[in-house]
Amino acid sequence: MTWQPVIGLEIHVQLKTQTKMFCRCRNGFGGSPNTQTCPVCLAFPGALPVPNRRAIEETIKLGLALDCTIAERAVFHRKNYFYPDLPKAYQISQYDEPLCSQGHLVVPAEDGDVTIGITRAHLEEDAAKNVHVAASGRLHGATATLVDFNRGGTPLVEIVTEPDIHDAETAKRFLQLLRQTVVELDLSDAELEKGSMRFDVNVSVRPAGSSELRTRTELKNMNSFNFAAKGIEREIARQIGIYESGGEVQQETLHFVPGDEESPPTRSKEEAQDYRYFPEPDLVPVHPPADLVERLRAEIGELPGARIKRVAGTLSFYDADVLVTGGLDRLWSELVDAGADPKEAANVLSNQFVAAGVDPAAVNAAELAKLVAARAEIPRAAFDEALAKAAEPGFAAAPYLEQKLVADAGELDPVIDRIIEANPGQAEQFRSGKQGLLGFFVGQVMKETRGTADPRVVNERVRAKLSG
Amino acid sequence: MIDTLRMTAEGAKQLLDAKEVSGAELFAAYAQRDDDLHAYLYRCDGPAGEGIPIALKDVIGTKGVPTTAGSKILESYVPVYDATVAANCKRHGLQLLGKTNTDEFAMGSSTENSAFGPSHNPWDPERVPGGSGGGSAAAVSGGLAPWALGSDTGGSIKQPSALCGNVGLRPTYGTVSRFGVVAFASSLDQVGPVAKNVRDCAWLYSIIAGRDVNDATTVDVPEVELPTAQDLKGVRIGVPKEMNEADGIEPGVGDAVRKAIELAESLGAEVGECSLPRSVAYGVACYYLVAPAEASSNLARYDGARYGLRSEGADFREMVMNTRHDGLGDEPKRRIMIGTYALSSGYYDAYYAKAQRVRTMIRREHADVFEKFDLIVSPTSPTVAFKLGEKAGNPLAMYLNDLLTIPSCMAGLPGLNIPCGLSEGLPVGLQLIGPQFAENALFRTGHALEQAIGFDVVPTRLR
């Protein structure tokens, strides 16, 4: 039997507003523990929430970018449960009247677009951060939990997809595209390592051709897109294995541990919480005015999904995807406009440029284009150094272009001759057919010239001399 | 020389303005009076300036001054910030005399649910002062404060005012900030004044009312007019028959209220009968779903982690359970259980959601009545003050005490209690209810009636 995976995603994105969702404490990563707090986010008696207008607007904007319907009336609900990181013992979230619903995000693919339905995008507050400590200071064998309330109350958008995804690769690409969308709308850093973007994955499988929805499991703790793809593939295989050996998949939450062969279950859904949702009586319903929605809509530029398709008209689909989801396609366009070869520019951006960790928006494209054009003629080390400085004010290509590789045979021949002379054994072996030794000689020459020789010319000259 | 039993806030202001007394003398006159009524849970030193003294119900957060909400779980809690209403009082120079007793988390009608023992009625110390704001009511009528703030969820200002012979206003929902006030039921809680006469009540309301950036449910409030009119010409007064003929209204209470209505007519009011059948039939049942549901969530923050009582436990869950077991009294526990049940999945639609629909119906029924009438009247409490212990063992009997105050609270409407006579030597309260933001109309009518009735606010035994 063949099986079809059914995958749905639930993504949380922290908004980078100046202040928190329901109080005016600074909203920001870092800060000594419990310094960005007040009676509201510490849930002192009598404290009341006042919603952050900016956060509401940003959520609407994201909803618009995801082609959602923006509610004419949205309501905050209380989600009640006891946990140390939740000082009110309820989270202010949204339930059956979210700000945004019924949207979709088109994930472009080489063999046709995949449209993923967005069930909803709603606004809520983040919990505080629990830090489990032991006497040894390590997590293992923790004996105490410390709570840092700085994060508590950070505006958090939750995006829930329809179970429209049927393979791990599409799930990964959806997440990358969503992240890039959020970053470009300037709503969030969406950095997985900092936790400003987090996601859970629901996975089930069913016989191909069927439309049933079987028991699903939830994968948590995947802090990279590659881990997500890997975790999903592993879970699909596990579930298929269970069904094929006559078993039943249990509803449970699985905690992804990179490197481990299995994802250990963390808790069974049998102890499912009853969150006792009810409308937050301390807040009034939100009625986004139509003119506000239209103003926000007008602020949205061309979105990454559309740009992938446009760039793929010039480059391969793969390159277009890498450039756009890496936030590099605008710089790429500028380089091409400044005369760089499109493919060459894409290669440089998606390899050395990414490694240099430079902000693409700050780069002088005209100068960088000159370097890209001369890449083959510049020593690797000098080229990397140039990229690292490409975003500095006053950056110019000229000093690096001057370090062009030595391609003059008249200059290189004496060095080559010297090396052949010093290695008569290897020269003899080459001549008697051991072609692989060419690299040895080239390497020696490059070493001797401290990398300034043009390897293509060296290659050519060494071969000519040894054969001659 | 300062008769604290009789002195109004307006009178005190005249004395201060004329420099006949100093702020310190005025404050001392109240502060030195023996609190044999147990009206206060905490009395302040003072004053910090020249101003009229005031007492605040102990659910109102006061920076640096203990705020317990009548609960053991907050016995050690000292707020780091002032409630907006407390800050407003400070801004007007009012001097804090102390924090008054309340049923635990304002849950009760007698102050017998206070973790720190009940207050006593100044008219008869063997009787309750009403609740939950019995401390504020006892303080004002017992000469321990010229005026006070209370909080009203289902009658906690109006009912104690009735039982102690005070004027008390429950304002329109949304006109007074709840920021910093220990929450019981957020969609019903409203802070309001308790005073010796209607003018003081209106003045104190003007000090605390208004939109607050820290409370998203507040709105702009019409300017408050201190009442002067002696007549009621053109005022249309409705008498809802279900609220004036309800079972359990004591004959003496009914008589006093009827006399007050006749007096209103003689002052020029147009009096007519009206009907609020469903509001009265379903109000209490509906209230005892909505209020406990919200309370179950509002009281969940008392977990022992950040402030107040902590009872240790092996882990977080056990610590929370031990803390709440030790720190909360029977009534909050009862309401938390009712509320949790009403919100639980599978029961939500049958209880909480349905109660909210009934609430909408109650609101509409009131709105219809106010098409024809400017305000409606009834007894505030079906009975005069009852004896301590008389109803303490029977929660349901206690809940029915709020039969007449609850419907308008559910509708978010303002209600004013004024004393309208005595029955068995104890005060009877007249409840005036208006449409939203009709406080000025309530003050005008209350003031004219007050003048005509001539009720002596000083408890008979203290005269």
Boltz contact constraints between the chains, C-beta under 6 A:
constraints:
  - contact:
      token1: [A, 39]
      token2: [B, 81]
      max_distance: 6.0
  - contact:
      token1: [A, 43]
      token2: [B, 301]
      max_distance: 6.0
  - contact:
      token1: [A, 45]
      token2: [B, 182]
      max_distance: 6.0
  - contact:
      token1: [A, 46]
      token2: [B, 61]
      max_distance: 6.0
  - contact:
      token1: [A, 46]
      token2: [B, 83]
      max_distance: 6.0
  - contact:
      token1: [A, 46]
      token2: [B, 180]
      max_distance: 6.0
  - contact:
      token1: [A, 46]
      token2: [B, 181]
      max_distance: 6.0
  - contact:
      token1: [A, 46]
      token2: [B, 182]
      max_distance: 6.0
  - contact:
      token1: [A, 48]
      token2: [B, 179]
      max_distance: 6.0
  - contact:
      token1: [A, 48]
      token2: [B, 215]
      max_distance: 6.0
  - contact:
      token1: [A, 50]
      token2: [B, 216]
      max_distance: 6.0
  - contact:
      token1: [A, 78]
      token2: [B, 297]
      max_distance: 6.0
  - contact:
      token1: [A, 80]
      token2: [B, 297]
      max_distance: 6.0
  - contact:
      token1: [A, 82]
      token2: [B, 320]
      max_distance: 6.0
  - contact:
      token1: [A, 84]
      token2: [B, 316]
      max_distance: 6.0
  - contact:
      token1: [A, 88]
      token2: [B, 301]
      max_distance: 6.0
  - contact:
      token1: [A, 89]
      token2: [B, 300]
      max_distance: 6.0
  - contact:
      token1: [A, 89]
      token2: [B, 301]
      max_distance: 6.0
  - contact:
      token1: [A, 90]
      token2: [B, 297]
      max_distance: 6.0
  - contact:
      token1: [A, 274]
      token2: [B, 344]
      max_distance: 6.0
  - contact:
      token1: [A, 274]
      token2: [B, 345]
      max_distance: 6.0
  - contact:
      token1: [A, 276]
      token2: [B, 343]
      max_distance: 6.0
  - contact:
      token1: [A, 278]
      token2: [B, 343]
      max_distance: 6.0
  - contact:
      token1: [A, 281]
      token2: [B, 186]
      max_distance: 6.0
  - contact:
      token1: [A, 281]
      token2: [B, 187]
      max_distance: 6.0
  - contact:
      token1: [A, 281]
      token2: [B, 294]
      max_distance: 6.0
  - contact:
      token1: [A, 282]
      token2: [B, 186]
      max_distance: 6.0
  - contact:
      token1: [A, 283]
      token2: [B, 216]
      max_distance: 6.0
